[in-house]
Amino acid sequence: AEEIRRLEEAGIIRGYQAIVNEDLVEQNRVTAVIEVRVTPERNGGFNRIANRVSKFPEVDAVYLMSGGYDLMIFITGDDLRSVARFVSEKLSTIDGVLSTSTHFQLKAYKRDRVLMNEEDGDSRLCVCP
């Protein structure tokens, strides 16, 4: 308990959360992953845009990525239209955002290392001699 308190006070542990199986919840929410290409700024790189995007209440997570796009954003909305409005009215209007590509989550099989629909019994493939 003392070590946890020390980690919390040092800012190493940033928070706690429940992992919800959304298939079992009545509420129909939409989760989307948005790939964003941005123009890095002199003396700031991607930080200003990433910090600005992080402050929107719809945004669950923002990551700097390697590869074909620069930022990966996870958002939750009430429906497809609310996600589309976020992209067109909030995200795309930020100076330095070059392009976006939105992907909608259809089903979660595993989240934060937790299986969402664990089957009963042994799921290993049968091996025959």
N, C-alpha and C positions, 0 to 999 in steps of 0.2 A: 504494500500500500504506500509506503514511504517513497519507493522508487517511482511509482506511477505519479504520485503527487509532484515529485521533482521534475519528471519529464513534462508534465502538464505546465508547471510554472516556467520551465525553460522554453516552452513553445514547441517542443518536439512532438508531443501528442497534441494534435490540433482539434480533435473532436471525436465524438462517438456517433454511430448511426445504426439504425435497424436495417436489416436486409429484408425487403418485402418481396414476396412472390406476387407480382402484379396480375398473374392469371387468376388468382383467387380473390381479388379485390373487385368490388362492384364498380368503382370509379374507372372510367375509360379515359386514360391520359395517353398522350403520344410522346414518345422519346425519339429524338433525332440526333444524328451525328453529322456535324457540318465541317467539311474540309474547307479551309480558307487560305487563299494565297494573298500575301500582303507585300507591300514595298517596305523593306527595313529602313529605319531612319538612322541618319548619322548620329552618333553618340548615344543611341538608345536601342538600336536594333529593332526587335519585335516587342519590347517591353511595354511601350506606351499603348499600343493597340491591344495587346493581350490584357493589360490591366483594365483598360476601358471596357472591353467585352466582358471581363470577369464580374463587373459591377451590375450587369443586367440581372434582374430577378429570375428570368427564365433559364439562365445559364447554370448548369450543374457543375461543369468542369471545363477547363481550358488547358491544353497542352501544346508546347512547342514541339514540332515534329521534324524529322529528317525526311527526305524524299520529295515527292511531287507537289506537296503543299506545305504550308508553314505552320498553321494552327489547326488543331482539332478541337471542336467545341461540342460538348454534350448539352442538349437542352431538353426541357420538358414543357409541353404545352397542353392545353385543353383539347385541341383537335388539330387537324392538318392545316386549317386556315390560320390558326394562331401561330404555328411554326412558320408558315409562309410569310405572314405579316412581320414576324420578328426578323426574318432574313431580308425582306425587301425594304422595310421601313427603318430598322435599327442597324442591322449588321452591314448591309451593302452601302449605306450612306456614310460610313466612317471613312475619313480620308486615309488613303493608303491601302484599303481593301480592294484587291484587283479582281478576285473571282471567288465564288463559293460553289460547293457541291453538297447537296443535302441528301442524307440517307436516313430512312425511317426504320426504327427497330420494330420487327414484326413479332419476335418471341425471344425471351431470354431462357437459355438452357442452363447457364452457369453465370453467377454474378458475385464478384468479390470472393472468389474461391468457394462459393456455396452452390451446390446443385439445386436447381429450382424444382425439378420433378424426379426425385430419386425413386427408381423402380425397386420393387421388392425382389429379393432373391439374388442369385449369383448372375451377373451380367457378362461374365467372361465367355469368350467363344469356346466351343467344345473342341478339344484336340483329340484326334484319333491316331493310333499308332500306324 
